[in-house]
Amino acid sequence: MTPFTLDDLARTVAERAAAPATESYTAKLIAGGPAKAAKKLGEEAVEAAIAAVQGDRQNLTAEAADVLYHLLVVLQGADIPLSDVMAELERRTAQSGLAEKAARKT
């Protein structure tokens, strides 16, 4: 079995976003506009944070999957490809996180 990647998930989200909203949860979220998908992303992020604080590894794993999925739905709705986010992460890793944060304060 080949490993499932974020690129695979992004492709699935893109395919499902093109389906009718009556047939696809992804399409329904996107059809609801940016606020609907963003609200769901926020809810899942809070649930993941709670699971992390509680030390609930199984629930954190499930909630993290929800966060990644809903983030990709938000990006799809905003027409931002995952490759743009990955390029930004790559750019940021060229320096330490502390240096990057200090550069933003100026």
Buried (B, 14 or more C-beta within 10 A) or exposed (E): EEEEEEEEBBEBBBEBBEEEBEEBEBBBBBBBEEEBBBBBBEBBBEBBEEBBEEEEEEBBEBBBEBBBBBBBBBBBBEEEEBEEBEEEEEEEEEEEEEEEEEEEEE
